[in-house]
Amino acid sequence: MAPHVLELTGDDAGLHRVVESFYHAAPPSDRPPTLQYRIEHGPGGQWLGVAPGQPLYGPAGAGEVFAFLEWRATDDLLKGGRDQTGSDAFLHAAGVAMPGGPVLLIGAPGSGKSTLAAHLLARGHRVWGDDLVRFAATGHDFSAVPRSFKLDSKSLDDIDLLRQLCEQAVPGTLLAPDTWYVSPAAVRTSWEAPPGRPRALVILDSAEHQGRVRVVPMSAAEAAVRVTQTLLGGTGGTDAHLSLRVLESLAEVEAYRGGGAGAAHLAQAIEELAA
């Protein structure tokens, strides 16, 4: 079954940048939209967000409405919508294509997946995403979900290329409260890594942002538990059969634990690991 076609519209020409940022990384389609969202004028010069089956959001600033609609669109995608077959699952993970093969970056919120993936994207590597990766049970392949990276200002301070793109208001970059949305397509046209299977897993721990950077082997059993915890589901949630398919596809993959201070140094360590 074909993937979803998302559409965001607005009732004001001044919303062009907001609308563009919503789908900047995604390929265009001539198929009818399956999920539709809209930004409309609200009281006091603010805006309202319209999402399928949801109450109006707002009134709020354009950045806040964008953040709400992007979150709703992601949630709708994960729930399956009306053209999902149940053969896909999604992992709360980042994925980066390296010279020796793709690497999955797995960790809890705040563990640094987005920042690390952004560093590697800026270094010239193609990606599956910073926080969401698709798994197709039919082919056992992992692939990209075209959406923006979510980065805070501190992350941008350490990545000159992305900071400059945001400062110049390049299409595909947008500031919402406390978060920059940065499309990988704003960084380079050929941003998307092809579907495939990872060469390695790196498990990030949010408690390990201190001390010397380290990437050390971890047991396959512990890695399997962490991978299972990242599964976000297909139609009706991720069942045991689909979870097993994911684990089978990663059975021969080397697993590592990564941590330490400095995302730039950790990115370099992962480059060396996957060379």
C-alpha positions in Angstrom: 0.0 0.0 0.0 1.3 3.5 -0.8 2.5 5.7 2.0 0.4 8.6 3.4 0.2 11.8 1.5 0.1 14.7 4.0 -1.2 18.2 3.1 -0.9 21.4 5.1 -2.7 24.5 3.9 -3.0 28.0 5.3 -5.4 30.9 4.6 -2.7 33.6 4.4 0.2 34.1 2.0 2.4 35.1 5.0 2.3 31.5 6.2 4.3 30.3 3.2 7.4 29.5 5.3 5.4 27.6 7.9 3.6 25.6 5.3 6.8 24.8 3.4 8.6 23.7 6.6 5.9 21.1 7.2 6.7 19.0 4.2 10.0 20.4 3.0 11.8 17.0 3.3 9.0 14.9 1.8 8.7 14.1 -1.9 5.8 15.7 -3.8 2.9 13.5 -4.8 0.0 13.8 -7.3 -2.1 11.4 -5.2 -5.0 12.8 -3.2 -4.0 13.7 0.4 -4.8 11.1 3.1 -4.1 13.3 6.0 -5.0 17.1 5.9 -4.0 19.9 8.2 -4.7 23.6 8.2 -3.6 26.9 9.8 -6.3 29.6 9.9 -6.6 33.1 11.2 -7.5 33.4 14.8 -8.4 36.3 17.1 -5.9 39.0 17.9 -3.7 38.3 15.0 -2.9 34.8 16.1 -3.5 31.5 14.5 -5.6 28.3 14.8 -4.5 24.7 14.0 -6.9 22.3 12.4 -6.0 18.5 12.5 -8.2 15.5 11.6 -10.6 14.5 14.4 -9.1 17.0 16.9 -10.5 20.2 18.5 -9.1 23.5 17.2 -5.7 24.3 18.6 -5.0 27.9 19.6 -5.2 30.8 19.3 -1.4 30.8 19.3 1.6 32.0 17.4 2.5 30.4 14.1 5.4 28.5 15.5 3.3 27.0 18.2 0.6 26.0 15.8 3.2 24.4 13.5 4.7 22.4 16.4 1.2 21.2 17.3 0.4 20.1 13.7 3.7 18.5 13.2 3.2 16.5 16.4 -0.4 15.6 15.4 0.8 14.5 11.9 3.5 12.3 13.5 0.9 10.7 15.8 -1.5 10.1 13.0 1.2 8.5 11.0 2.1 6.1 13.8 -1.5 5.2 14.4 -1.7 4.0 10.8 -4.5 6.1 9.3 -6.6 4.6 6.6 -4.1 3.2 4.1 -1.7 1.4 6.4 -1.5 -2.4 6.1 0.0 -3.1 9.5 3.2 -4.4 7.9 5.2 -1.3 9.0 6.6 -0.5 12.4 8.3 2.7 13.6 11.3 2.9 16.0 11.9 5.9 18.2 15.5 6.0 16.9 17.8 7.9 14.6 19.5 6.4 11.6 22.7 7.5 9.8 24.3 5.9 6.7 28.1 5.5 7.3 30.8 4.3 4.9 30.7 0.8 6.5 26.9 0.7 6.6 24.0 2.3 8.4 24.0 2.9 12.2 20.9 3.1 14.3 21.1 5.4 17.3 18.7 4.4 20.1 18.0 6.2 23.3 15.4 7.7 25.5 14.2 11.3 25.0 17.0 13.6 26.0 19.7 11.1 25.2 21.0 13.1 22.3 19.8 11.2 19.2 18.7 14.4 17.3 21.9 16.3 18.2 24.2 13.4 17.3 22.3 12.7 14.0 22.5 16.5 13.2 26.3 16.5 13.7 26.6 13.5 11.4 24.3 15.0 8.8 26.4 18.2 8.8 29.5 16.1 8.4 28.1 14.8 5.1 26.4 11.6 6.0 22.9 10.7 4.7 20.2 9.9 7.3 17.0 7.9 8.0 16.0 10.5 10.5 16.8 12.0 13.9 13.9 10.5 16.0 11.8 8.2 13.9 12.8 5.3 11.6 10.4 3.1 9.6 10.7 -0.7 9.5 9.1 -2.7 6.7 8.3 -6.2 7.9 7.9 -7.5 4.3 11.5 -6.7 3.4 13.1 -6.4 6.8 14.4 -3.0 5.7 14.7 0.2 7.7 14.1 3.5 5.9 13.6 7.2 6.4 10.5 9.1 7.6 10.7 12.5 5.8 10.4 15.0 8.6 12.3 17.8 10.2 15.0 17.4 12.9 14.0 19.0 16.3 16.9 20.9 17.8 17.4 23.3 20.6 19.6 26.4 20.4 22.4 24.8 22.3 22.6 22.0 19.7 22.8 24.6 16.9 25.6 26.5 18.7 27.9 23.5 18.2 26.9 22.9 14.5 28.0 25.9 12.4 26.3 24.8 9.2 22.9 24.3 10.7 23.1 27.5 12.8 23.9 29.5 9.7 21.0 28.0 7.8 18.6 28.9 10.6 20.0 32.4 11.0 19.5 33.0 7.2 15.9 31.6 7.4 16.6 29.0 4.7 13.5 27.3 3.5 12.9 24.2 5.7 14.0 25.9 8.9 11.4 27.3 11.4 11.6 28.4 15.0 8.9 27.2 17.4 9.0 27.8 21.1 12.4 26.5 22.4 12.8 24.3 19.2 14.3 24.8 15.8 12.7 22.5 13.1 15.4 21.9 10.5 14.6 19.9 7.5 17.4 17.6 6.3 16.6 18.7 2.8 17.6 22.2 3.9 21.1 20.9 4.5 21.5 18.9 1.2 19.3 17.7 -1.6 20.5 14.1 -1.3 19.8 13.8 2.4 17.9 10.5 2.5 19.8 7.3 3.1 18.5 4.4 1.0 16.5 1.6 2.7 18.6 -1.2 4.3 19.7 -2.9 7.4 22.0 -1.4 10.1 25.6 -2.4 10.4 25.6 -1.4 14.1 23.4 -0.2 16.9 24.6 2.5 19.3 22.6 2.7 22.5 22.7 6.2 24.0 22.1 6.8 27.7 20.8 10.1 28.8 22.8 9.7 32.1 26.1 9.5 30.3 26.8 13.0 29.0 29.8 13.4 31.2 33.4 12.3 31.1 35.4 10.9 28.2 33.6 9.9 25.1 33.2 6.1 24.9 31.6 3.6 22.5 31.9 0.1 24.0 30.4 -3.3 23.1 27.2 -4.3 24.9 25.4 -7.7 25.0 23.0 -8.7 22.3 20.4 -9.5 25.0 20.5 -6.0 26.5 20.4 -4.5 23.0 17.3 -6.5 22.1 15.5 -5.2 25.2 16.4 -1.6 24.3 15.3 -2.0 20.7 12.0 -3.5 21.8 11.4 -0.4 24.0 11.8 1.8 20.9 9.0 0.2 18.9 6.2 2.7 18.3 3.8 0.5 16.4 1.9 -0.1 13.2 -1.8 -0.6 12.8 -3.3 -1.2 16.2 0.1 -1.1 17.9 3.2 -3.3 17.5 2.3 -7.0 18.1 4.7 -9.7 19.1 5.1 -11.0 15.6 6.2 -7.6 14.3 8.5 -7.1 17.2 10.1 -10.5 16.4 10.6 -9.4 12.8 12.5 -6.3 13.9 14.7 -8.3 16.3 15.4 -11.0 13.6 16.5 -8.3 11.2 19.0 -7.1 13.9 20.2 -10.5 15.0 23.7 -10.2 13.4 24.1 -6.5 14.2 26.9 -5.4 16.5 25.6 -3.4 19.5 27.5 -0.7 21.4 26.8 1.6 24.3 27.7 5.3 23.6 28.1 8.2 25.9 30.4 10.9 27.2 30.6 14.7 27.0 30.5 16.4 23.6 28.2 15.4 20.7 30.9 16.4 18.2 33.4 14.0 19.7 30.8 11.2 20.0 29.9 11.7 16.3 33.6 11.3 15.4 33.8 8.1 17.5 30.8 6.7 15.7 32.4 7.6 12.3 35.5 5.7 13.4 33.4 2.7 14.6 31.5 2.5 11.3 34.5 3.2 8.9 
